[in-house]
Amino acid sequence: DVKSVNRIAISLPGQETLILQVSGCWQREESSAELMLTGLSFDYMTESDLDAIWNFVLDSGKYLARFLSEHSEIHELGLEDAVGLSQMTRYRDIPARHTLYRQGTSKPGEDSIYMLLEGSVILQVRARDAVDVEISRLEPGQFFGGFPVLADVPHVDTAETATDVRLLEIDRQAFEYIRIAKPWLGYRLGSAMLRIS
């Protein structure tokens, strides 16, 4: 139960593990993604703990914004759009041989837009309702998925991880927020996704 949580440990790259006092606030399970999302309130943080977390968040956002603007299929994004998009996303680490979504489905939790950061993903289509045929093997920087979010239609392919992967995920709520808060960014992302597919 999340309400019984009172301490967490956070391991930041290049830093000692931080032990922070927290109070559990809410919890939501996303069984389709095998995730447990938990809301925590930080009760007390030292100035050095706060600085370490801020530095990690800012460095991570900077890395992601630079990757989006230099190495992704939407590299034409300007700095402001890349930073904005990096703030509306989350990382997902998925093991090899995991199906992210299936052709013809549009289940909540499996309708996100993904960008591959590390590893390889195979896109397949079902031929004559019998055999899955590989149509593409994606590399870092490529986007996929998202048709249920962008066009309110089921997925046109099946996505399976070929290796362990790290993904950047833009879920339905994040995309809706982008469309409202940064309409030009939402339009550019949607146009790029439809052009890529």
Salt bridges, closest charged atoms under 4 A:
GLU30 OE2 - ARG28 NH2 2.69
GLU70 OE2 - ARG66 NE 3.13
GLU70 OE1 - HIS71 NE2 3.79
GLU76 OE2 - ARG195 NH2 3.90
ASP81 OD2 - ARG188 NH1 2.92
ASP93 OD1 - ARG166 NE 2.83
ASP111 OD2 - ARG172 NE 2.87
ASP132 OD1 - ARG126 NE 3.06
GLU134 OE1 - ARG137 NH2 3.41
GLU160 OE2 - ARG97 NH1 3.50
GLU169 OE1 - ARG90 NE 2.63
GLU169 OE1 - ARG92 NH1 3.47
GLU176 OE2 - ARG179 NH1 3.15
